[in-house]
Amino acid sequence: MQALLVFLIVAALSLLASSRSLLDPGRFPALAQLAASGLLFLVFGALLGPSILGVLTARNLESLRPLVALGLGTGGVLLGLNLEPRLLRLLPRPVYAAAVAHAGTAFLFVALPLSVPLLLSMGLRPLVAVGAAALLGAAASLSSGHFAVLGYRNGRLERARGLGVALLTMMDDAVGLGVLALGLVLGATGNAAEGLGLLGLTLLLGVACGALLAFLTYSLKDLAEQTTVTLGMVALVGGAAAYLRLSSLLAGVACGATLALIGGRTAERVARALGRVERPTYLLLVFLVGCHVHARDLSAWALLPAFVGLRFLGKVLGGRFAQRLTAGVLDLPPRFGYALISQGGLALCLVAEYVLLVPGSLSQRVLDVVAVGAVVNEMLAHGAFRQVLAAEPRSTPSQDTPSSGDAGVAA
C-alpha cells in the first residue's frame, strides 16, 4: 500500500514538473531550475515526509527501503557502465590529475574542518566521526555538468569547453564512490577488518551478477526479453545486497563495471535497456531521499552554511588547480571552478546508502546537511555559471537548440 502511495505521489509530481505554464523559466526560474535537475522531487519529498506534513510516516519509509535499494542498485549499474576501459586508457594523465585536484580540494576543504564539530558535539568514536566527515567531503567533491551541457547546446559555451567540464565532473564520481567505500569500512561494523571483508563481498556480488547478466543476455535477440532480463538482474543486484546488509550502490557499480569490461553488444544492450528507466528511477529515488530528511534538526542547519561555503571555496580553488594541470591538454572555461558548483544526484545516493547501512543520528545528520545543501548549491550554481558564461567569447548559436526550459536553466 505504501509503495502504491509513493508511485501515485511521484506520478502526480511528474505531471506537475512537466507543466510548462507553472514551471516557465521566465515566471518561476527557481522552480524551473529545480525541476530540470530533479531536485524539485527532493523538496516535495521533504515536505511530505514525517518531519513536516507526515503524509508518509517513519514506518512507511521503513517498508519502502527495498525501493531505495532498487534505485541505488540501478544507479550503480549505470555508473559502472560508464567505466569503459578503452576510453579510460585513452585519457592522458593530466586529466586524471585534474579530476583528483578539483574533487580532492573540495573534499579536504569540507571533511577536515567539519570533522571537529562532529567529533566534539556527538561524543562518538574517532573512526565513526571521521567516516561521517569523509562522507560529507565525498558529497562535496561531486559536481554535475548539466549546466555546461546546456550551455554548449544553446551556443553560449564552446562545445569543447562544455565537454571538458562534463568529462571532469563525470570522473569525480570515482572519488565519491571511493570515499563511500572507506566510510562504510570504518562505520558499518565498527571494525575496519570486518568492514573491509564486507566491502570485498559487495564487489564480489556485483561482479558475479554482472557476469551472469552478460551470460543471460548474450544470445537474446528480442528487445522485450532483453529489457526484462536486464531489469530483473539489476533488481537482483540491489535486492541481494540490501538483504545481506551490503551496499547496493557499490554492488551495482561492480556489476556495471564488469559489463563494461566485457564490452561489445552486451554492454550496449544493457545500457539501452536501463536508459529507458533511468530518469523515472532517479526521480523516485530523489523523492524517497527527500522523505528521509529531518527538517527540524537544528544541528544540521548549523552545519549547513559551513558545508556550502567551504565546498564553494574548495571548488573554485580546485578548478584553478585543474586548469593548470590540463593546460594544453583539455580546453576548459576561464572560470572553471564556477562551473563545478552544482552538486548532482550521486551525492544523494552516497548519503542514502550511508543512512541505510550505518543507521543512527550521525548518519541522519549527514543526510540532512547534504540533501539541503544540494538544493542550495543548485541555486548558487545558476549565478555561478553566469560568471563562466560572462568570460566566454560570443559565439553563434548552434543548430542543436534546447527547449525553452533548458535554455532558461542554462541562461
Secondary structure, DSSP 8 states (H G I E B T S, - for coil): -HHHHHHHHHHHHHHHHT-TTTT-TTT-HHHHHHHHHTHHHHHHHHHHSTTTT-SS-HHHHHHTHHHHHHHHHHHHHHHHHT--HHHHHHS-HHHHHHHHHHHHHHHHHHHHHHHHHHHHHH---HHHHHHHHHHHHHHHH----HHHHHHHHTTSS-HHHHHHHHHHHHHTHHHHHHHHHHHHHHHSSS-HHHHHHHHHHHHHHHHHHHHHHHHHHSS---HHHHHHHHHHHHHHHHHHHHHTT--HHHHHHHHHHHHHHH-HHHHHHHHHHHHTTHHHHHHHHHHHHHHT--TT-HHHHHHHHHHHHHHHHHHHHHHHHHHHHTTTTS---TTGGGGG----SHHHHHHHHHHHHS-SHHHHHHHHHHHHHHHHHHHHHHHHHHHHHHTS------S----HHHHHHH-
